[in-house]
Amino acid sequence: MVKPEFIRAAQRLKKDGIDGVLATLDATTNKHEDSRAIQSGRISYFCILQERKLINALHYELLYCSPVEPPPPELPWSQQSDGRNVLHLTAKNFKTELKRKKHALIIFYAPWCGYCKRAKPKFFEASKILAADARVVLGAVDCTIEKSLCQEYKIEGFPTIIYLSYGKNRIDYLGEHETASFISFIESGGQISKPQSFAPKFDFGNAVTVLDENNFDRITSSGNVFVMFFSPWCRHCETVKPAFREAAEQSHFGKFAVVDCIAWSDLCESQSVKGYPTFQIFVNGVQHDYSGNRTSSDFTTAFMKAVASAKIDL
């Protein structure tokens, strides 16, 4: 209701001694007023300069006390860099693109939809993780633009997320709007399954410490820790696992640890993890990035050098 705020603004105007007036006009009874200037439910401001001028929807507090520029509009999803792995679909390319893909997860959205905005980063993250798999695509349809396409697929609310295989056999996604859930749904061919935060095939054994948001800072802030950030669906991570585990089993001067970036995506983002696997060495809380070879001996040598270098600096 604007009426109480309007009354308070009028009282403030009088109290401040401003040479102006707030007034109301019943647009249902004064129908002959200039329709360009008067609309029902509209707040207008008139300023006497050389001529009468109209400024739309100005609140008194903003006008006299703290005028600010409106926030810049959000970029369309198709122009956002973190969504570059998402295929932005239209009525022209929808069927031709999707008939080539064994697994397609499509989000139908409206840019103004709050639930869509909350789901977007997780959907984008899933698309980045699965980008290397040519069988898979994550797509997005802006229903404020592609109205006919959304009507064809009977989209009645936002976001609506569906799974298609070669453009057919629609299955509606009703799971959580989380990266792991999206990926699990695709991997299972459109079947809901509980995402596992640590896939069984990534059991590194007892020599490797598992880190998460609860223990990461505590463990890496003191002592020596060689950390591997990984995704359970990453083939390169699967390949390097035996060498990393072997290095951990032979280590006598620090911990080898892992972080599941599907389960702990915020933690990995805070560590600037851009791809999988990513390796970082921590010596008494000081981070060193590692991008060398991925053999057991290379891991061990790099770890020893980082620890020795820290001792020399002291």
C-alpha positions as CSV (number, residue, x, y, z in Angstrom):
1,M,0.0,0.0,0.0
2,V,1.5,3.3,-1.1
3,K,-1.0,5.5,0.9
4,P,0.7,5.4,4.4
5,E,4.1,6.1,2.8
6,F,2.6,9.0,0.8
7,I,1.1,10.5,4.0
8,R,4.4,10.2,5.8
9,A,6.2,11.9,2.9
10,A,3.7,14.8,3.0
11,Q,4.3,15.2,6.7
12,R,8.1,15.2,6.2
13,L,7.7,17.7,3.4
14,K,5.9,20.1,5.7
15,K,8.3,19.5,8.6
16,D,11.3,20.3,6.4
17,G,9.8,23.5,5.2
18,I,10.1,22.4,1.5
19,D,8.3,24.7,-0.9
20,G,6.2,22.0,-2.5
21,V,3.1,19.9,-2.0
22,L,2.0,16.3,-2.2
23,A,-1.5,15.9,-3.6
24,T,-3.8,13.1,-4.7
25,L,-6.2,12.9,-7.6
26,D,-9.0,10.3,-7.9
27,A,-8.4,9.1,-11.5
28,T,-11.8,7.3,-11.5
29,T,-13.8,10.6,-11.1
30,N,-11.4,13.0,-12.9
31,K,-11.3,11.2,-16.2
32,H,-10.8,14.3,-18.3
33,E,-7.3,15.1,-17.0
34,D,-4.4,14.8,-19.4
35,S,-4.1,11.1,-19.8
36,R,-0.4,11.4,-20.6
37,A,0.3,12.9,-17.2
38,I,-2.3,11.1,-15.0
39,Q,-2.6,7.3,-14.7
40,S,-4.2,5.4,-11.9
41,G,-1.8,4.3,-9.3
42,R,1.0,6.5,-10.7
43,I,3.2,8.9,-8.7
44,S,4.2,12.0,-10.6
45,Y,6.4,15.0,-9.8
46,F,5.9,18.4,-11.3
47,C,8.7,21.0,-11.2
48,I,8.1,24.6,-12.2
49,L,11.0,25.6,-14.5
50,Q,10.4,27.1,-17.9
51,E,7.5,24.7,-18.3
52,R,5.8,21.9,-16.5
53,K,7.8,18.7,-16.6
54,L,6.9,15.2,-15.6
55,I,9.3,12.8,-13.8
56,N,8.0,9.3,-13.4
57,A,7.7,7.5,-10.1
58,L,10.0,9.6,-7.9
59,H,9.9,8.9,-4.2
60,Y,10.3,12.0,-2.0
61,E,13.1,10.6,0.0
62,L,15.1,9.7,-3.1
63,L,14.3,13.0,-4.8
64,Y,15.4,15.3,-2.0
65,C,17.8,13.3,0.2
66,S,19.8,10.6,-1.6
67,P,19.3,10.3,-5.3
68,V,21.1,7.2,-6.7
69,E,21.4,5.6,-10.0
70,P,19.4,2.4,-10.6
71,P,21.5,-0.8,-10.6
72,P,22.7,-1.9,-14.0
73,P,20.4,-4.6,-15.6
74,E,21.7,-8.1,-15.3
75,L,23.3,-9.5,-18.5
76,P,21.2,-12.1,-20.4
77,W,22.1,-15.6,-19.5
78,S,23.6,-16.2,-22.9
79,Q,26.1,-13.3,-22.3
80,Q,27.3,-14.4,-18.9
81,S,30.8,-15.9,-19.0
82,D,30.2,-18.6,-16.4
83,G,27.5,-20.0,-18.6
84,R,29.6,-20.4,-21.7
85,N,29.2,-24.2,-21.6
86,V,25.4,-23.9,-21.6
87,L,23.7,-24.2,-25.0
88,H,21.3,-21.3,-25.3
89,L,18.4,-22.7,-27.4
90,T,15.8,-21.1,-29.6
91,A,12.9,-22.4,-31.7
92,K,15.2,-22.5,-34.7
93,N,18.0,-24.7,-33.2
94,F,16.2,-26.6,-30.4
95,K,15.4,-29.8,-32.2
96,T,18.4,-29.9,-34.6
97,E,20.8,-29.5,-31.7
98,L,19.2,-31.9,-29.2
99,K,18.6,-34.8,-31.6
100,R,22.4,-35.3,-31.7
101,K,22.7,-35.6,-27.9
102,K,22.2,-38.8,-25.9
103,H,21.7,-36.8,-22.7
104,A,20.2,-33.3,-22.6
105,L,19.1,-31.4,-19.5
106,I,17.1,-28.2,-20.4
107,I,16.1,-25.4,-18.1
108,F,13.2,-23.2,-19.2
109,Y,13.4,-20.0,-17.3
110,A,12.4,-16.3,-17.1
111,P,15.2,-13.8,-16.3
112,W,13.1,-12.2,-13.6
113,C,12.4,-15.4,-11.8
114,G,14.0,-15.6,-8.4
115,Y,14.1,-19.5,-8.3
116,C,15.7,-19.5,-11.7
117,K,18.4,-17.1,-10.5
118,R,19.1,-19.3,-7.6
119,A,19.3,-22.5,-9.7
120,K,21.5,-20.8,-12.4
121,P,25.0,-21.0,-10.8
122,K,24.5,-24.7,-10.0
123,F,23.2,-25.4,-13.5
124,F,26.1,-23.5,-15.0
125,E,28.6,-25.4,-12.8
126,A,27.2,-28.7,-13.9
127,S,27.6,-27.7,-17.5
128,K,31.2,-26.8,-16.9
129,I,31.9,-30.2,-15.3
130,L,30.3,-32.1,-18.1
131,A,31.6,-29.9,-21.0
132,A,34.2,-32.5,-22.1
133,D,31.5,-35.2,-22.7
134,A,30.3,-35.0,-26.3
135,R,27.2,-37.1,-25.5
136,V,25.9,-34.5,-23.0
137,V,24.5,-31.0,-23.3
138,L,22.9,-28.6,-20.8
139,G,20.7,-26.1,-22.5
140,A,18.6,-23.1,-21.5
141,V,15.5,-21.5,-23.0
142,D,14.5,-17.9,-22.2
143,C,10.7,-18.2,-22.1
144,T,10.2,-14.4,-22.2
145,I,11.7,-14.5,-25.7
146,E,11.0,-18.1,-27.0
147,K,7.3,-18.0,-26.1
148,S,6.2,-20.4,-28.8
149,L,8.8,-23.0,-27.9
150,C,7.8,-22.8,-24.2
151,Q,4.1,-23.2,-25.2
152,E,5.0,-26.2,-27.3
153,Y,6.6,-27.9,-24.3
154,K,3.7,-26.8,-22.0
155,I,5.9,-24.8,-19.7
156,E,3.6,-23.4,-17.0
157,G,6.1,-22.3,-14.3
158,F,9.7,-21.4,-13.8
159,P,12.1,-22.9,-13.8
160,T,11.0,-26.1,-15.5
161,I,13.8,-28.5,-16.1
162,I,13.4,-31.5,-18.5
163,Y,15.6,-34.4,-19.7
164,L,15.6,-35.5,-23.3
165,S,17.5,-38.3,-25.1
166,Y,18.1,-37.5,-28.7
167,G,15.4,-34.9,-28.5
168,K,12.7,-37.3,-27.3
169,N,11.4,-39.2,-24.3
170,R,10.9,-36.2,-22.1
171,I,11.4,-36.7,-18.3
172,D,10.6,-33.8,-16.0
173,Y,13.3,-33.1,-13.4
174,L,11.9,-32.8,-9.9
175,G,15.1,-33.0,-7.9
176,E,17.1,-30.5,-6.0
177,H,18.7,-27.5,-7.8
178,E,22.2,-28.6,-6.9
179,T,25.2,-29.3,-9.1
180,A,25.5,-32.9,-7.9
181,S,21.8,-33.6,-8.4
182,F,21.8,-32.3,-12.0
183,I,24.9,-34.4,-12.9
184,S,23.5,-37.5,-11.2
185,F,20.2,-37.2,-13.0
186,I,22.0,-36.9,-16.4
187,E,24.4,-39.8,-15.6
188,S,21.5,-42.0,-14.6
189,G,19.7,-41.3,-17.9
190,G,16.9,-39.2,-16.3
191,Q,16.4,-41.2,-13.2
192,I,16.4,-39.6,-9.7
193,S,19.1,-41.0,-7.6
194,K,20.7,-39.7,-4.4
195,P,23.9,-37.9,-5.4
196,Q,26.9,-39.3,-3.5
197,S,29.3,-36.6,-2.1
198,F,32.2,-39.1,-2.4
199,A,31.8,-41.7,-5.2
200,P,32.9,-45.2,-4.2
201,K,35.4,-45.4,-7.1
202,F,37.2,-42.4,-5.5
203,D,38.1,-44.2,-2.2
204,F,41.7,-43.1,-2.0
205,G,42.4,-45.3,1.0
206,N,43.4,-44.6,4.6
207,A,46.6,-42.7,3.7
208,V,44.7,-39.8,2.1
209,T,42.8,-37.3,4.2
210,V,39.3,-36.2,3.0
211,L,38.8,-32.4,3.4
212,D,35.6,-30.5,3.5
213,E,34.3,-27.0,4.5
214,N,34.5,-28.1,8.2
215,N,38.1,-29.1,8.4
216,F,39.9,-27.5,5.4
217,D,41.1,-24.3,7.1
218,R,42.2,-26.1,10.2
219,I,44.2,-28.8,8.4
220,T,45.8,-26.6,5.8
221,S,46.7,-23.7,8.1
222,S,49.4,-25.6,9.9
223,G,51.8,-28.4,8.9
224,N,52.3,-29.6,5.3
225,V,49.4,-30.7,3.1
226,F,49.3,-31.7,-0.6
227,V,45.7,-31.2,-1.8
228,M,44.0,-32.6,-4.9
229,F,40.7,-31.0,-5.9
230,F,38.7,-33.3,-8.0
231,S,35.3,-34.2,-9.4
232,P,34.0,-37.8,-9.2
233,W,33.0,-37.7,-12.9
234,C,36.4,-36.5,-14.1
235,R,38.3,-39.0,-16.1
236,H,41.6,-37.3,-15.6
237,C,41.0,-37.5,-11.8
238,E,40.3,-41.2,-12.1
239,T,43.6,-41.7,-14.0
240,V,45.8,-39.8,-11.5
241,K,44.2,-41.4,-8.4
242,P,46.6,-44.4,-8.1
243,A,49.7,-42.2,-8.3
244,F,48.3,-39.7,-5.8
245,R,47.4,-42.6,-3.4
246,E,50.9,-44.1,-3.8
247,A,52.6,-40.8,-3.0
248,A,50.4,-40.5,0.1
249,E,51.3,-44.0,1.3
250,Q,55.0,-43.2,1.0
251,S,54.9,-39.7,2.5
252,H,56.8,-39.1,5.8
253,F,56.7,-35.3,5.9
254,G,53.1,-34.3,5.4
255,K,49.6,-35.2,4.5
256,F,48.1,-35.9,1.1
257,A,44.4,-34.8,1.0
258,V,41.5,-34.5,-1.4
259,V,38.5,-32.3,-1.8
260,D,35.4,-33.4,-3.7
261,C,34.4,-30.3,-5.6
262,I,30.9,-31.6,-6.4
263,A,30.1,-32.0,-2.7
264,W,32.0,-28.8,-1.7
265,S,31.6,-26.5,-4.7
266,D,31.8,-23.3,-2.6
267,L,35.1,-24.4,-1.0
268,C,36.6,-25.1,-4.4
269,E,35.4,-21.8,-5.7
270,S,37.0,-20.0,-2.8
271,Q,40.3,-21.7,-3.7
272,S,40.0,-20.6,-7.4
273,V,39.7,-24.1,-8.7
274,K,38.9,-23.8,-12.4
275,G,39.3,-27.4,-13.6
276,Y,39.9,-30.9,-12.4
277,P,42.1,-32.1,-11.0
278,T,43.7,-29.1,-9.4
279,F,46.7,-29.4,-7.1
280,Q,47.8,-27.1,-4.3
281,I,50.5,-27.5,-1.7
282,F,50.1,-25.9,1.7
283,V,53.1,-25.3,4.0
284,N,52.1,-23.8,7.3
285,G,49.2,-22.1,5.6
286,V,51.1,-20.8,2.7
287,Q,49.6,-22.0,-0.6
288,H,51.8,-23.1,-3.6
289,D,50.1,-24.2,-6.9
290,Y,51.3,-27.3,-8.5
291,S,50.9,-28.0,-12.3
292,G,53.8,-30.5,-12.9
293,N,53.7,-34.1,-14.0
294,R,51.3,-36.5,-12.3
295,T,53.4,-39.4,-11.2
296,S,53.9,-40.6,-7.6
297,S,57.6,-39.5,-7.7
298,D,56.8,-36.1,-9.2
299,F,54.2,-35.5,-6.4
300,T,56.7,-36.5,-3.7
301,T,59.5,-34.4,-5.2
302,A,57.4,-31.3,-5.5
303,F,56.1,-31.7,-2.0
304,M,59.6,-32.1,-0.5
305,K,60.9,-29.1,-2.4
306,A,58.0,-26.9,-1.2
307,V,58.7,-27.9,2.4
308,A,62.4,-27.5,2.1
309,S,62.0,-24.0,0.5
310,A,59.8,-22.9,3.4
311,K,62.5,-24.0,6.0
312,I,65.2,-22.0,4.1
313,D,63.0,-18.9,4.1
314,L,62.7,-19.1,7.8
